[in-house]
């Protein structure tokens, strides 16, 4: 393993790593056409661990969709829309569907910030 890996501006995000940035809300429709609030965190570019580290992007993802699994999670995030927030990302993957508005998806997370 004697190769030195050049580390550029983006640090690799480890599982359980913290993402910090501005939280935005986007309106989406789910498969049934129901309107759903989608939350997106905008950060500096971050590499993801694993084989798809850059999500086919030159610098790595900088928009992360935060998946909420219930109303409690959604209302917790709603309080931070338009603010800087930090989220511990336990499960992150590249967005695979065309038309997704974010570069990467955070499917398991917890809120670190409390202002």
DSSP file (Angstrom, degrees, kcal/mol; ACC not computed):
  #  RESIDUE AA STRUCTURE BP1 BP2  ACC     N-H-->O    O-->H-N    N-H-->O    O-->H-N    TCO  KAPPA ALPHA  PHI   PSI    X-CA   Y-CA   Z-CA
    1    1 A X              0   0    0      0, 0.0     0, 0.0     0, 0.0     0, 0.0   0.000 360.0 360.0 360.0  31.0    0.0    0.0    0.0
    2    2 A X        +     0   0    0      2,-0.1     2,-0.3     0, 0.0     0, 0.0   0.476 360.0 112.8 -70.5   0.0    2.9    2.3   -0.5
    3    3 A X        -     0   0    0      1,-0.0     2,-0.6     2,-0.0     0, 0.0  -0.530  63.7-137.9 -75.6 136.3    1.0    4.6   -2.8
    4    4 A X        -     0   0    0     -2,-0.3     2,-0.5     2,-0.0    -2,-0.1  -0.833  15.8-143.1 -93.0 126.2    0.3    8.1   -1.4
    5    5 A X        -     0   0    0     -2,-0.6     2,-0.5     1,-0.0    -2,-0.0  -0.756  14.7-127.4 -90.5 126.8   -3.2    9.1   -2.2
    6    6 A X        -     0   0    0     -2,-0.5     2,-0.7     1,-0.0    -1,-0.0  -0.612  20.4-152.0 -75.9 121.4   -3.5   12.8   -3.0
    7    7 A X        -     0   0    0     -2,-0.5     4,-0.1     2,-0.0     2,-0.1  -0.843  17.0-174.5 -97.0 116.6   -6.2   14.3   -0.8
    8    8 A X        -     0   0    0     -2,-0.7    -1,-0.0     2,-0.3     0, 0.0  -0.105  50.2 -61.9 -94.8-160.6   -7.9   17.2   -2.4
    9    9 A X  S    S+     0   0    0     -2,-0.1     2,-0.5     2,-0.0    35,-0.0   0.817 114.1  76.8 -56.6 -33.7  -10.4   19.6   -0.9
   10   10 A X        -     0   0    0     36,-0.1    -2,-0.3    49,-0.0     2,-0.3  -0.657  68.8-152.8 -89.6 129.9  -13.0   16.9   -0.4
   11   11 A X        -     0   0    0     -2,-0.5    36,-1.3    34,-0.3     2,-0.3  -0.679  29.3-105.6 -88.9 149.7  -12.6   14.6    2.5
   12   12 A X  E     -a   47   0A   0     -2,-0.3     2,-0.6    34,-0.2    36,-0.2  -0.571  32.1-126.9 -73.0 138.6  -14.1   11.2    2.3
   13   13 A X  E     -a   48   0A   0     34,-3.4    36,-0.8    -2,-0.3     2,-0.2  -0.774  24.4-153.8 -88.2 120.6  -17.3   10.8    4.3
   14   14 A X    >   -     0   0    0     -2,-0.6     3,-2.7    34,-0.1    75,-0.2  -0.548  35.0 -83.8 -89.2 160.2  -17.1    7.9    6.6
   15   15 A X  T 3  S+     0   0    0      1,-0.3    75,-0.2    -2,-0.2    -1,-0.1  -0.450 124.5  22.4 -60.4 130.2  -20.1    6.0    7.9
   16   16 A X  T 3  S+     0   0    0     73,-3.0    -1,-0.3     1,-0.3    74,-0.2   0.497  96.3 143.4  85.2   3.5  -21.3    8.0   10.9
   17   17 A X  E <   -B   89   0B   0     -3,-2.7    72,-3.3    72,-0.7     2,-0.5  -0.304  52.2-111.1 -73.2 162.3  -19.5   11.1    9.6
   18   18 A X  E     -B   88   0B   0     70,-0.2     2,-0.5    -3,-0.1    70,-0.2  -0.834  23.0-161.9-103.8 130.3  -21.0   14.5   10.0
   19   19 A X  E     -B   87   0B   0     68,-3.1    68,-2.9    -2,-0.5     2,-0.4  -0.918  11.2-171.4-104.5 131.1  -22.3   16.5    7.1
   20   20 A X  E     +B   86   0B   0     -2,-0.5    24,-0.4    66,-0.2     2,-0.3  -0.973  28.7  95.4-124.9 140.8  -22.7   20.3    7.7
   21   21 A X  E    S-B   85   0B   0     64,-2.2    64,-3.0    -2,-0.4     2,-0.4  -0.984  71.4 -41.1 172.2-166.9  -24.4   22.8    5.4
   22   22 A X  E     -BC  84  42B   0     20,-1.5    20,-2.3    -2,-0.3     2,-0.5  -0.712  50.1-136.9 -89.0 133.1  -27.6   24.6    4.6
   23   23 A X  E     - C   0  41B   0     60,-2.4    59,-3.6    57,-0.5     2,-0.3  -0.759  24.4-175.1 -90.1 129.0  -30.8   22.7    4.8
   24   24 A X  E     - C   0  40B   0     16,-3.4    16,-2.9    -2,-0.5     2,-0.4  -0.885  17.0-138.7-120.3 154.1  -33.3   23.3    2.0
   25   25 A X  E     - C   0  39B   0     -2,-0.3     2,-0.4    14,-0.2    14,-0.2  -0.929  19.1-174.7-111.5 138.3  -36.8   22.0    1.5
   26   26 A X  E     - C   0  38B   0     12,-3.5    12,-3.4    -2,-0.4     2,-0.5  -0.975  22.8-127.3-128.5 144.9  -38.0   20.8   -1.9
   27   27 A X  E     + C   0  37B   0     -2,-0.4     2,-0.3    10,-0.2    10,-0.2  -0.787  37.0 167.7 -92.1 134.0  -41.5   19.8   -2.9
   28   28 A X  E     - C   0  36B   0      8,-2.6     8,-3.2    -2,-0.5     2,-0.4  -0.865  30.8-128.4-134.0 166.5  -41.7   16.4   -4.6
   29   29 A X  E     - C   0  35B   0     -2,-0.3     6,-0.2     6,-0.3     5,-0.0  -0.978  22.8-139.9-117.1 137.9  -44.3   14.0   -5.6
   30   30 A X    >   -     0   0    0      4,-2.6     3,-2.3    -2,-0.4     6,-0.0  -0.173  43.0 -79.8 -82.8-173.9  -44.0   10.4   -4.6
   31   31 A X  T 3  S+     0   0    0      1,-0.3    -1,-0.1     2,-0.1    -2,-0.0   0.788 132.6  51.5 -59.1 -28.6  -45.0    7.4   -6.8
   32   32 A X  T 3  S-     0   0    0      2,-0.1    -1,-0.3     1,-0.0     3,-0.1   0.425 119.7-108.1 -90.2   2.6  -48.7    7.9   -6.0
   33   33 A X  S <  S+     0   0    0     -3,-2.3     2,-0.2     1,-0.3    -2,-0.1   0.518  71.2 144.8  85.7   3.6  -48.5   11.6   -6.9
   34   34 A X        -     0   0    0      1,-0.1    -4,-2.6    -5,-0.0     2,-0.3  -0.559  55.7-112.5 -75.9 139.2  -48.8   12.7   -3.3
   35   35 A X  E     -C   29   0B   0     -2,-0.2     2,-0.4    -6,-0.2    -6,-0.3  -0.550  40.3-178.0 -73.6 131.9  -46.9   15.8   -2.4
   36   36 A X  E     -C   28   0B   0     -8,-3.2    -8,-2.6    -2,-0.3     2,-0.5  -0.978  27.8-121.4-129.9 144.9  -44.0   15.1   -0.1
   37   37 A X  E     -C   27   0B   0     -2,-0.4     2,-0.4   -10,-0.2   -10,-0.2  -0.721  28.5-164.0 -82.0 130.6  -41.5   17.4    1.5
   38   38 A X  E     -C   26   0B   0    -12,-3.4   -12,-3.5    -2,-0.5     2,-0.4  -0.954   6.0-147.5-116.4 136.2  -38.0   16.5    0.6
   39   39 A X  E     -CD  25  66B   0     27,-0.8    27,-2.8    -2,-0.4     2,-0.4  -0.841  12.7-170.3-107.0 140.0  -35.0   17.8    2.5
   40   40 A X  E     -CD  24  65B   0    -16,-2.9   -16,-3.4    -2,-0.4     2,-0.5  -0.993  11.0-153.3-132.2 134.4  -31.7   18.6    1.0
   41   41 A X  E     -CD  23  64B   0     23,-3.3    23,-2.8    -2,-0.4     2,-0.6  -0.922  10.0-155.0-106.6 127.7  -28.4   19.4    2.6
   42   42 A X  E     +CD  22  63B   0    -20,-2.3   -20,-1.5    -2,-0.5    21,-0.2  -0.906  28.4 154.1-106.6 119.9  -26.0   21.5    0.6
   43   43 A X  E     -     0   0B   0     19,-2.7     2,-0.2    -2,-0.6   -22,-0.1  -0.639  51.3 -74.0-128.3-178.2  -22.3   21.0    1.6
   44   44 A X  E    S-     0   0B   0    -24,-0.4    -1,-0.1    -2,-0.2   -24,-0.1  -0.520  76.4 -74.3 -72.4 156.5  -18.8   21.3    0.2
   45   45 A X  E     -     0   0B   0     -2,-0.2     2,-0.4    -3,-0.0   -34,-0.3  -0.262  57.7-170.4 -57.1 136.7  -18.1   18.4   -2.1
   46   46 A X  E     - D   0  61B   0     15,-2.5    15,-0.7   -36,-0.2     2,-0.3  -0.990  19.2-131.5-130.1 138.0  -17.5   15.1   -0.2
   47   47 A X  E     -a   12   0A   0    -36,-1.3   -34,-3.4    -2,-0.4     2,-0.3  -0.632  23.7-136.5 -79.8 146.5  -16.3   11.8   -1.5
   48   48 A X  E     -a   13   0A   0      5,-3.7   -34,-0.1    -2,-0.3     7,-0.1  -0.747  23.1-106.8 -98.6 152.8  -18.3    8.8   -0.4
   49   49 A X  S    S+     0   0    0    -36,-0.8     3,-0.3    -2,-0.3    -1,-0.1  -0.272  78.3  33.9 -69.0 164.1  -16.6    5.6    0.9
   50   50 A X  S >  S-     0   0    0      1,-0.2     3,-1.1     2,-0.1    -2,-0.1  -0.245 110.1 -39.1  89.7-173.6  -16.6    2.5   -1.3
   51   51 A X  T 3  S+     0   0    0      1,-0.3     3,-0.2     2,-0.1    -1,-0.2   0.777 132.1  50.1 -66.2 -28.8  -16.4    1.9   -5.0
   52   52 A X  T >   +     0   0    0     -3,-0.3     3,-1.9     1,-0.2    -1,-0.3  -0.162  69.7 150.2-103.9  42.2  -18.7    4.8   -6.1
   53   53 A X  T <  S+     0   0    0     -3,-1.1    -5,-3.7     1,-0.3     8,-0.3   0.716  74.1  33.8 -48.4 -33.4  -16.8    7.4   -4.1
   54   54 A X  T >  S-     0   0    0     -3,-0.2     3,-1.5    -7,-0.2     6,-0.4   0.455  97.6-129.2-106.6   0.5  -17.5   10.3   -6.3
   55   55 A X  T <  S-     0   0    0     -3,-1.9    -2,-0.1     1,-0.3     3,-0.1   0.880  71.9 -60.0  55.0  39.6  -21.0    9.3   -7.6
   56   56 A X  T 3  S+     0   0    0      1,-0.2     2,-0.3     2,-0.1    -1,-0.3   0.745 113.4 121.0  60.5  24.1  -19.8    9.8  -11.2
   57   57 A X  S <  S-     0   0    0     -3,-1.5    -1,-0.2     1,-0.1     4,-0.1  -0.842  70.4-126.3-114.3 155.8  -19.1   13.5  -10.4
   58   58 A X  S    S+     0   0    0     -2,-0.3    -1,-0.1     1,-0.2     3,-0.1   0.881 107.3  22.4 -68.1 -35.9  -15.7   15.1  -10.7
   59   59 A X  S    S-     0   0    0      1,-0.3    -1,-0.2    -5,-0.1    -4,-0.1   0.458 114.0-102.8-112.5  -1.6  -15.6   16.4   -7.1
   60   60 A X        -     0   0    0     -6,-0.4    -1,-0.3   -15,-0.1   -13,-0.2  -0.132  58.0 -44.0  93.5 160.8  -18.0   14.2   -5.3
   61   61 A X  E     +D   46   0B   0    -15,-0.7   -15,-2.5    -8,-0.3     3,-0.1  -0.287  44.1 173.4 -65.7 143.4  -21.6   14.9   -4.2
   62   62 A X  E     +     0   0B   0    -17,-0.2   -19,-2.7     1,-0.2     2,-0.5   0.407  66.7  66.1-124.8  -5.1  -22.4   18.3   -2.6
   63   63 A X  E     -D   42   0B   0    -21,-0.2    41,-2.0     2,-0.0    40,-1.1  -0.976  64.4-172.5-117.9 124.8  -26.2   17.9   -2.4
   64   64 A X  E     -De  41 104B   0    -23,-2.8   -23,-3.3    -2,-0.5     2,-0.5  -0.956  17.0-142.5-118.9 121.7  -27.5   15.3   -0.1
   65   65 A X  E     -De  40 105B   0     39,-3.2    41,-3.6    -2,-0.5     2,-0.7  -0.722  16.0-145.2 -82.1 127.8  -31.1   14.3    0.1
   66   66 A X  E     -De  39 106B   0    -27,-2.8   -27,-0.8    -2,-0.5     2,-0.5  -0.840  12.0-146.8 -96.3 113.5  -32.1   13.6    3.7
   67   67 A X        -     0   0    0     39,-2.7     2,-0.4    -2,-0.7    42,-0.1  -0.676   8.3-156.6 -83.9 124.8  -34.7   10.8    3.7
   68   68 A X        -     0   0    0     -2,-0.5     3,-0.1     1,-0.1    40,-0.0  -0.860   8.8-167.2-101.1 135.8  -37.2   11.1    6.6
   69   69 A X        +     0   0    0     -2,-0.4     2,-0.3     1,-0.1    -1,-0.1   0.533  69.8  12.7-100.0  -6.8  -38.9    7.9    7.6
   70   70 A X  S  > S-     0   0    0      1,-0.1     4,-1.9     0, 0.0     3,-0.1  -0.973  81.3 -97.4-158.5 171.9  -41.7    9.4    9.7
   71   71 A X  H  > S+     0   0    0     -2,-0.3     4,-2.9     1,-0.2     5,-0.2   0.825 117.0  60.1 -65.0 -32.0  -43.4   12.7   10.5
   72   72 A X  H  > S+     0   0    0      2,-0.2     4,-1.8     1,-0.2    -1,-0.2   0.931 107.1  45.2 -63.6 -44.6  -41.3   13.2   13.7
   73   73 A X  H  > S+     0   0    0      1,-0.2     4,-2.1     2,-0.2    -1,-0.2   0.918 113.6  51.0 -63.3 -42.3  -38.1   13.3   11.7
   74   74 A X  H  X S+     0   0    0     -4,-1.9     4,-2.3     1,-0.2    -2,-0.2   0.919 110.7  46.8 -62.8 -43.8  -39.6   15.6    9.1
   75   75 A X  H  X S+     0   0    0     -4,-2.9     4,-1.0     1,-0.2    -1,-0.2   0.828 108.7  56.1 -72.1 -27.5  -40.9   18.1   11.6
   76   76 A X  H  < S+     0   0    0     -4,-1.8     3,-0.4    -5,-0.2     4,-0.2   0.920 111.8  43.2 -64.7 -42.1  -37.5   18.0   13.3
   77   77 A X  H >< S+     0   0    0     -4,-2.1     3,-2.4     1,-0.2     4,-0.3   0.860 102.1  68.0 -70.6 -34.4  -35.8   19.0   10.1
   78   78 A X  H >< S+     0   0    0     -4,-2.3     3,-1.3     1,-0.3    -1,-0.2   0.834  91.4  62.4 -55.6 -33.0  -38.5   21.6    9.2
   79   79 A X  T 3< S+     0   0    0     -4,-1.0    -1,-0.3    -3,-0.4    -2,-0.2   0.696 105.2  47.5 -65.2 -18.0  -37.2   23.7   12.1
   80   80 A X  T X  S+     0   0    0     -3,-2.4     3,-2.4    -4,-0.2   -57,-0.5   0.337  74.6 136.1-109.2   6.3  -33.8   24.0   10.4
   81   81 A X  T <  S+     0   0    0     -3,-1.3   -57,-0.2    -4,-0.3     3,-0.1  -0.332  80.4  12.3 -58.9 130.7  -34.9   24.9    6.8
   82   82 A X  T 3  S+     0   0    0    -59,-3.6    -1,-0.3     1,-0.3     2,-0.2   0.463 112.8 101.8  82.4   1.3  -32.7   27.7    5.5
   83   83 A X  S <  S-     0   0    0     -3,-2.4   -60,-2.4   -60,-0.2     2,-0.4  -0.707  82.3 -96.3-113.3 165.7  -30.2   27.3    8.4
   84   84 A X  E     +B   22   0B   0     -2,-0.2     2,-0.3   -62,-0.2   -62,-0.2  -0.655  51.7 174.7 -76.5 135.0  -26.9   25.7    8.8
   85   85 A X  E     -B   21   0B   0    -64,-3.0   -64,-2.2    -2,-0.4     2,-0.4  -0.970  26.2-142.2-142.3 154.6  -27.3   22.2   10.2
   86   86 A X  E     -B   20   0B   0     -2,-0.3    26,-2.8   -66,-0.2    27,-1.7  -0.984  18.7-174.4-121.6 132.3  -25.1   19.2   11.0
   87   87 A X  E     -BF  19 111B   0    -68,-2.9   -68,-3.1    -2,-0.4     2,-0.7  -0.984  24.5-133.1-128.4 132.5  -26.3   15.7   10.4
   88   88 A X  E     -BF  18 110B   0     22,-3.0    22,-1.5    -2,-0.4     2,-0.8  -0.769  26.0-149.0 -83.0 116.6  -24.6   12.5   11.4
   89   89 A X  E     +BF  17 109B   0    -72,-3.3   -73,-3.0    -2,-0.7   -72,-0.7  -0.784  26.9 168.2 -95.4 110.1  -24.8   10.4    8.2
   90   90 A X  E    S+     0   0B   0     18,-2.3     2,-0.4    -2,-0.8    19,-0.2   0.756  74.0  25.4 -91.2 -27.1  -25.0    6.7    9.0
   91   91 A X  E     + F   0 108B   0     17,-1.8    16,-2.2   -76,-0.1    17,-1.1  -0.914  69.9 168.4-142.9 113.8  -26.1    5.5    5.6
   92   92 A X  E     + F   0 106B   0     -2,-0.4     2,-0.3    14,-0.2    14,-0.2  -0.967   2.6 170.7-126.4 139.0  -25.2    7.4    2.4
   93   93 A X  E     - F   0 105B   0     12,-2.5    12,-3.3    -2,-0.4     2,-0.2  -0.955  38.1 -95.1-140.8 162.9  -25.5    6.2   -1.2
   94   94 A X  E     - F   0 104B   0     -2,-0.3     2,-0.3    10,-0.2    10,-0.3  -0.491  45.2-106.0 -73.5 146.7  -25.2    7.8   -4.6
   95   95 A X        +     0   0    0      8,-2.5    -1,-0.1    -2,-0.2   -31,-0.0  -0.589  40.5 178.3 -69.5 131.4  -28.5    8.9   -6.2
   96   96 A X        +     0   0    0     -2,-0.3     2,-0.3     2,-0.1    -1,-0.2   0.702  48.0  86.9-111.1 -25.2  -29.2    6.4   -8.9
   97   97 A X  S >  S-     0   0    0      1,-0.1     3,-1.6     2,-0.0     2,-0.1  -0.595  80.1-118.7 -81.6 134.8  -32.5    7.5  -10.5
   98   98 A X  T 3  S+     0   0    0     -2,-0.3     3,-0.1     1,-0.2    -2,-0.1  -0.423 100.2  34.1 -63.6 144.3  -32.3   10.0  -13.2
   99   99 A X  T 3  S+     0   0    0      1,-0.3    -1,-0.2    -2,-0.1     2,-0.2   0.387  78.9 140.1  90.2  -7.0  -34.2   13.1  -12.3
  100  100 A X    <   -     0   0    0     -3,-1.6    -1,-0.3     1,-0.1    -5,-0.0  -0.521  49.8-142.2 -68.8 141.8  -33.2   13.0   -8.6
  101  101 A X  S    S+     0   0    0     -2,-0.2     2,-0.3    -3,-0.1    -1,-0.1   0.581  77.2  62.6 -85.7  -8.5  -32.5   16.5   -7.4
  102  102 A X  S    S-     0   0    0      1,-0.1   -38,-0.2   -41,-0.0     3,-0.1  -0.828  73.5-136.2-117.6 155.7  -29.6   15.5   -5.1
  103  103 A X  S    S+     0   0    0    -40,-1.1    -8,-2.5    -2,-0.3     2,-0.3   0.822  89.5  17.4 -75.7 -31.8  -26.3   13.9   -5.9
  104  104 A X  E    S-eF  64  94B   0    -41,-2.0   -39,-3.2   -10,-0.3     2,-0.5  -0.938  70.1-132.0-142.5 160.3  -26.5   11.5   -2.9
  105  105 A X  E     -eF  65  93B   0    -12,-3.3   -12,-2.5    -2,-0.3     2,-0.7  -0.953   5.5-157.1-119.4 129.2  -29.1   10.1   -0.6
  106  106 A X  E     +eF  66  92B   0    -41,-3.6   -39,-2.7    -2,-0.5   -14,-0.2  -0.912  19.0 170.3-103.6 108.9  -28.7    9.9    3.2
  107  107 A X  E     +     0   0B   0    -16,-2.2     2,-0.4    -2,-0.7   -15,-0.1   0.714  67.1  36.5 -96.5 -21.4  -31.1    7.2    4.3
  108  108 A X  E    S+ F   0  91B   0    -17,-1.1   -18,-2.3   -40,-0.0   -17,-1.8  -0.996  77.7 136.0-131.0 129.9  -30.1    6.9    8.0
  109  109 A X  E     - F   0  89B   0     -2,-0.4     2,-0.3   -20,-0.2   -20,-0.2  -0.960  35.1-146.8-158.7 168.1  -29.1    9.9    9.9
  110  110 A X  E     - F   0  88B   0    -22,-1.5   -22,-3.0    -2,-0.3     2,-0.4  -0.984  31.6-107.9-144.9 150.7  -29.4   11.8   13.2
  111  111 A X  E     + F   0  87B   0     -2,-0.3   -24,-0.2   -24,-0.2    -2,-0.0  -0.610  31.4 174.7 -80.7 129.6  -29.4   15.5   13.9
  112  112 A X        +     0   0    0    -26,-2.8   -25,-0.2    -2,-0.4    -1,-0.2   0.776  56.9  80.5 -98.5 -37.2  -26.3   16.8   15.6
  113  113 A X        +     0   0    0    -27,-1.7     2,-0.3     2,-0.0   -28,-0.0  -0.431  45.1 171.4 -74.0 138.5  -27.1   20.5   15.5
  114  114 A X              0   0    0     -2,-0.2   -29,-0.0     1,-0.0    -1,-0.0  -0.819 360.0 360.0-141.9 113.6  -29.4   22.2   18.0
  115  115 A X              0   0    0     -2,-0.3    -1,-0.0     0, 0.0    -2,-0.0   0.432 360.0 360.0 -86.9 360.0  -29.4   25.9   17.7
